[in-house]
Amino acid sequence: MGRDVVADEASRGDSEPKAFDRTMSNRIGEVNLESEHQLQRGLKSRHIQFLALGGAIGTGLFVGSGQILATTGPAPLFMAYLSMMACVWVVMNNLAEMVTYLPMKGISIPYFVGRFVEPSLAFADGWNYWYAYTMLVAAECTAGAIILQYWTTAVPVAVWIAVQLLVILFLNIIAVSFFGEAEFWFASIKLLTIIGLIILGIVLFFGGGPNHDPLYFRYWQEPPYGPGAFVPYLVGGNTGRFLAYWTALVRAGFSFITSPELIALSAGETVAPRRNIPKAARRFVWRLAIFYGLGSLVIGVVVRNDDPQLLSGDSNASASPYVIGIARAGIQGLNHVINAAILTSAWSAGNAFCYSGSRVLYSMARNGQAPRWFGRTTKRGVPWVAVAFTLLVGCLAFLNVSNSGAQVFQWFTNISTISGFIAWIVIMITYLRFRKAMARAGMLETLPFRTPLQPYATYVVLFIISLLTLTNGFQVFFPSQWSASNFLAAYITIPIFLALYLVHKVVYRTPLAIRVEDVDVLSGKKEMDDMAAMDREPVPRNWVEKAWYWLA
């Protein structure tokens, strides 16, 4: 830890080439941290791995999957999660390569956008991220209120939402090491829960439940034997099945958006980042594949897609599909245990999203892209003003008081999903520019972490995510499906992002893109290299420590 601090003290020196003009309009390409408002490297390997998993495994899987199942059927649900995981793998690889190269304090994704692409895009991307994270905090609190109503509807929804916001505030306002520890244990509960549910699903599949009735793929069979693997969406036939898959793919994005970024955002507060970030990135996707792949398959096995308790339409159904499946299997008491575990997952994800939103706002404040007072920190290095403001906007969750839980949850998931898709598009554009600049400088082979199938995988996923962004609300253009609120939830983010981008570009007259030969790929590299050289990887003393180092 001491070596990391020494190296980071050195990194605050001005090593920027004098040829670069850093005016206020493009200062997002430099890290300008004053000594009294520094973040601290208090996150260990297990913290950042579980932080990313905690953000990814949340109510999107435990609650939102039920909405997808009811709308499209079990086959599109399973296929959509597998498809989206492939996209997440590419985005994670893009981020890991850039962040491992320059894991400096105070960085965020917009920092790399401004440095490798251009400042106006970085400005719009920064505010888009913050906006997405606040919507995700609101979505998680809404989901938490839905989950709590499974036990009682006597307590007003507003009370449940207020309690959750206060818990998130407390965990984010104390030191980052305490935050990391809390998130580690929250995520541990989630991981144990999903592992247990997958095992339970396998048991029920083969008839190991109380009624000893094997489920197999009963609910995937076509009528009259079952509700069917596909629920044709809006139209019949193969077209309806494809639209069901496409709808499921868009909605599956909610479970994954901004989760790869959690590792990148925590880089400046991570111990030995050159060692721990690649480790976290490699394991993150494989763990997601296991949990989401098997988890979504289990949902389609244990619950009918036409079950009336599933969250769909304007319902206020308060049960996760896993809880419904357990109750239908006749297992007494376990449904309440699982519901409690799923509640902690909502708090955990909300906790992680508040952390991320506040760090984005902090980074923008330090770089002149947001009011400077958002950069104020406590003595323990917590950006408390950014945390408070992020949670203040997260109070939009109180919309649940006057609308159905399902409707409000759908609004927040739509808004945050498209913000997340736009952010991924910007990440991939930034990575392609970074890679081109490194190749021009003859430094591509020197990257400390490189990933396979690049840059071709990035081009493919960039096309897919762009298409999803433009077509995410296609159903509102069917006359029978038109809704002004749903149209706004699906598309309002796009004009907001474009407005931020264009206004900044007009005011500051920034270039369309920084020329590749002018892209700065050197500033900060020496300091990060020196810090990595001083790192000493811990050597396990016995098989227990060896297993622990492999796991965490």
N, C-alpha and C positions, 0 to 999 in steps of 0.2 A: 504493500500500500504506500509506504514511504517513497519507494522508487517512482511509483506512478505520479505522486504529487510533485516530486522534483522535476520529472520530465515535463509535466504539464506547466510548471512555472516557466520552464524554458520555452514552451510553445507559445507563450504570450508575447514573445519578442516579435518585432516586425521583420519578417523574412520575405515580404512581398516584393516582387520585381517592381522597380520604379517606373517601368514603362506603362503600368496599368493606371488608369484614371479611376479612382474610387470616389466619385461624387456621392451625394446623398441618395441619388436615384439608383445607383448600382452597388451600394455598400452591403447589400445582402450577400455578396460574395466574399465577405471577410468576417472573421470572428473577432469582435471587439468587446472583450469582457473586462470590466473594472474589478479590482481586487475585492471590493466590499460586496460584490453581488455575484459570487462564483457558485456554480454547482459543485457538488462533491462526488468523487468516485467512491460510492458506497454500495454498488450493486455487484454481486458475485455472479459466477457462471450460472448457478442454479436459479438465481433471482431473475436474470434476463430470459432464460429458457422458459421458466414458468410464467413470467410476465407475458410473453408472446402467446403461450398456450392458453393462459387465463383469458386473454383478450379474444382468442379464436374460439375456444370452447365455452360458449355462453348460451344465452337464451335463443340465439339463432338455431342451434341444434336442439336444445331442450324444449323450446316452445314454438319458435317460428317454423320448425320442420312439420309440425302438425298442420299448420296453415297450408303449407305446400302439399302435404299428403291429401288433405281434403279437396284441394283445388285440382290437382293433376294426377294423383294416384301414386302407388309405391315405386313403379319402374322409373318415371321421370325424376322422382325424388332422388333415388340412388344414382341414376345416370348424371344428374345435375351436380351432385356433390363431387363425384369423381372428376367430371369435366372442370369444375371450378378449382379443384385441388391442383390440377395441372397448370392452370393459370397462375395460382398463388406460388407454386414452385418457381416459376420463371421470375415473377416480381421479387420474391425473396432473394433469388440469386443476384438479380440486378442490384438490389440494395446492399447485399452483403459484400459484393466486390468493391463498391464505392466506399462504404463505411469502414471496412477493414483497412482500406488504403489510407483514409484520413479520419480516424476516430477521435476528433478533437472535442474539447468541452464546448458546450453551447451550440453545437450544430443541430440542425433539423433537416428534413428533406428539402425545404425551400432554399437552404444554404447551398446545397449541391446544384439545384436548378439555376440559381443566380450565378453561380461560379462557372458552370459548364454550358448553360444555354443562354439565358438573358434575364435581366432584373424584373421586367414587367410580369413575365410568366411566374417567376419566383414569388412576387408579391401576391398575385392572384392565387397561387397554389398554397401559400401560407395561410391566408384567410379561409380558403376552401377546406383545408385540413382542420383548422380550429372549428369551423362551422360543422363539419362532419362529426367531430368528436363530441361537441355539445349535443348534437342530435342523438348520438349513440348513448350518451349519458341519460338523456330523456327516455330513449327507447328501453334501456335496461331498467330504469325505475318504473316505467309503465308495465313492463313484463313482470317485475317483482310484485307490483300491486295485483296483477292478474293471478299470479301464483298464490299470494297470500289469501285471496278471496276463495281459494279452494277450501279453506278451513272455516271461514266465516265471512258473511257479508254485513255483519252488524257494525263493524268498524268502518268509518268513512274512508274512501279511497285516498283522500287528501292526507290523512294521517299516515298511511303506509308509505306514501311517496315522500313525505317530509322526513320520516324516520330514516329512510334509505339515503336521502340526500345528506342528512347529518352524519351518518356513518361514513359515507364517502369523503365528506369534508374533513372529518377527524383523521382518517387514515392518510389523507393527502397533505395535511398541514403539518404533520410531525416530520421528523428527519427522514431522508430518503432511505436510509438503511432499515428503519422501522417499516416504511412503506413496502420495501422489497420483501421483508420478512413476512408481513401480513399477506402480500400477494402470493408468496410462495405457499403458505398454508391454505389460503383460499383455493388456489389452483390445484393443490394436492387433493383437497376434498372433491373437486370436480373430476380430476383424473380417476380417483378411486371409484367415484360414482359411475362414470361412463364405462370403466372396465367392468364393474359389477353388473351394469345393465346389459352389456354385450354378452357376458357369461350367462346371465339370466335368460336373455333372448335365445341363446343356443340351447339351453335346457328346455325352454318352452317349445322350441322348434321340434325337439325330439320327444315331447310328451312328458317331460319331467315335472310338470306343474301338479297342483293338488288334484286336479281332475284327470290327470294322466292321458290327456287328449293331445296327440301330436298335431302341431299347427302346420308344419311344413310350409309350403307356399299357398296355403288355402285361400288367402285373401288376394292372391294374384290371379286366381282363376276367373275366367269370364262367366257372366251370369248363365244359368241359374246357380252355378256352384260357388260363386264368389262375386265380389264387386268389380273385379278386373284389375289388371296391372296398370292400365292407362285409363284416365278419365278424359275423353276428348274435350278440348277447351274451345269454347265459342262455336266451333263448327264440328261436324262429324267426320268420320273416316280418318285416313292417314294424315290429312292436313290438321285435323283437330288434335291428333296424337303429337305431331311435331310442335304445334303451338303449346301443348301441355309441357313438353320438354323445354321449350324456349322460355316459357313463363317460370318453370321451376329453376332454370339456370340463372335467370335474373334475380329471383328471390333468394336463391342459394348464396348469391354474392354477399348478402347481409351478414352471413355467418363468418365471412372471411375478410371483408374490407377492413383496412387499416391494421389488421393483425400482423402482417409482415413488417410494417413500419415501427411496431413497438420495439423490436430489437434495435433498429437503426436509431430511434429517438433516445434510447437508453445508453447509446455508445459512449457519450461524454461522461456518463456517471458509472461506467463499468470498469472494474478492475481488470487489468491486462486485456484490453479490447482486441488486440491483434490475435490473441489466442482464443478468447472466449466467444467472440462474435461468429467466426466460422463454425465453431463447434455448435453453437446454438442454432445457426441457420441450417446446417446439415440435418440436425435431428428434428427440427421443427416440422418439416414437411413430412417426414416419415411417420412421425407421431400423429400428425393430422390425418394421414392416409389411413392409419389403423382406426383411429377414433371416429372419424367422419364416415369412412367407407363402411366399416362394420356397424357403426351406430345408426346410419341411415337405413341400412339393410334390415336391422333388427326392428326398426319402427314399422316398416312395411310388412314384417312377419307377424307382429303381435297386435296390430290395430287395423281394423277395417277403415278404408278411406271414407266411408259414409257414416262413421260413428258420430252420433249427434253431439258428443262432448268435445269434439275437435274444434279448435279455434278457427272459425271461418265466417265469412260474410260480416254481418253486424252482430254476431253473437258475443256474449260475455263469458263463454266457456272458459273455465279457470284451470283446466288440467293440461299438463304436458302429455303428449302421446305415450310416453313411457309410463306415466302414472295411470293412464287409462288402460294400457295393456296389462299392467300388474293387477288392477282391480278386476278386469274382465277374466283374468286367469284364476281369480279366487284366492289370491295370496293375501292374507289378513295382515294389516298393519304396515306392510312394507311400502305401500303407496304414500303414507305420510312421511316415512323416513326419506324416500326419494324426493318427495316434494320439498322437504326441508333442505336437502342437498342442492336441489335445483335453485332454490332461493339464494343460497350462498353463491351460486354461479352468477346470478344476476348482479349481486353486490360486487363480486370479484371483477366482472367485466366492466361494470360502471366505474369501479375503482381504477382500473387500468386505463379506461378512456379519459377519465378526468386527469389522470397523470399525463397522458399524451397531449391532450388539448392544452394544458397549462404550460407544458414544455415548448410546444410550438409557439404559443403566445409570448413566452419568455424569450425565445430565440429571436423572434421578429422584433421585439422591443430592443434587444441588444444591438440589432442591426439597422435600426432606424425605420423599420417597416410597420411599427405599431407604437403607440404612446410609450414613452420611456418608463413610466411608473409601473407598467406591467413587468418590468425587469427587476423590481425590488424583491429581495429575498430575506428570509429570516437568518439568524446567526447559524442555523444548521444547514443553510443552503437551499431552503425550500422557497420557490417563487410564489409567495402567499397571495399576492394581488392577482396573479394570473389564475391561480387555483380558485379563488373566490369568484372571479368574473366568469370563469368557465362554468362553475356550478350555478351561478345566477341565471345564465341563459338555459342551463339544464332544467331549470324550474318550469320549462314549457311542458314537462311531464304532467303538470296539474291540469292540462287540457283533458285528461282522462276523467276529471270530475264531471264534465258536462257532455261527454261523448262515450260511446261504447269502447271498452278496452280493446277489442279487436280492431276497430276503425282507427283509433289513435296509434296503436302499435303498427298498423300498416302504413300510416302516414310517415311516422318516424323511420321505419325501415326503408321505405321508398326514397326519402330525402337523403338519408345517410348512405344508402347503397350507391346512388348516382354520384354523390360527392366522392365516395371511395373509388368508383370506377374512373372518374376524371383524374383523381390523384394518381391512380396506377398508370393512366395514359401519360401523364407528365413524367412519372418515374422512368418509364420505358424510353421516352424521348430523351430524357437526361442521360440515361445509361448509354444510349447509342452515341450521343455527343461526347460523353466521357471516354468511351472506348475509342472513338475516332481520334480524339485529341491525344490520348495515350499512344495510339499507334503512330501518329504523326511525329510525336516526340521520341519514338523508338523505345518506349517504356512499357509497352503492353505486356511483355514477357516478365517484367519485374513485379507485377502485381502480387501482393502477398496471398491473395485468395482468388482463384479463378474457377469458373463453373462451366459445365459442358453445354454443348449445342448452341453456343453464342457466336454471332448475334442473331442467328436464324430463328431460334425459339422466340426471341423478343419480337421480331417482326410479325410472326404468326399471332402471338397473344395480343399484340398491339391492335391488329385488325379485329380480332374477336371482341375485345373489350370495347373498342370504339363502336362496333355494331350493336353490342348490348346497350351501350349508353344511349344511342339514338333510338332504339326500338323498345326500351324498357317499359314504356307506357302504351304500347300498341293497342291494347284492349280498349282504351278510352275512345278510340276512333271508330269502334263499332257503335252504331246508333243506339243499340239497346244497353250499352255499357257506359255511355257518356256520363261523366261526373266532373264538375269544375274543380272540386277539392282533390280528386284523384289525379286530374290532369296537372294541377299545380304541384302536387307532391312528386309526380314523375319527372317534371321538366323544369321547375322553377330554378333548380340549381344551375342549369346550363347558362341561361342569360345572366344570372348573378356573377358567375365565374367570368364570362366574357366581358361584362361591364367593368369588373375590377381590373382585368387585363388591359382593356382599351383605354380606360381613364388614366391609369398609371402610365401607359405608353405615350398618350397625348401630352400629359402634364410634364413628364420627364424626357420626352423625345428619345426614348431608348431604341437601340438598333433592333431589327427583326431577330437577329441572333448574333452572338459574339463569334467572330471569325475563328475557325478551328485553330489557326496558327497563333491566335491571341488568347486562347483558353489557358488559364493558369493551372498547371498540373503539379507545380512544385511547392507552393507555399504551404508550410506545415508538415511537409513530408519528412524533413530531417528530424524535427522534434519527435514525430511519431515513430520514426525508425530508431531513434535513440531510446525512447521509452520501451519499445519492443525488445531492444537489445539488452536492457536491464532486467527484463522479465525472466523469472526463473519458474519453470513449470514444476508444481509440487510433485514429489515422488511418493507413491503409495508405500506405506510401511508394511501392509499386510493385505490379505485378500478382501477384507471388509472395505478398507479405504480404496482399493483398486476398483471394486464394484461401485462404490459411491462416486468416484471420479468419472467413471464411465456413464453413470446415470445422470449426474448433475454437473 
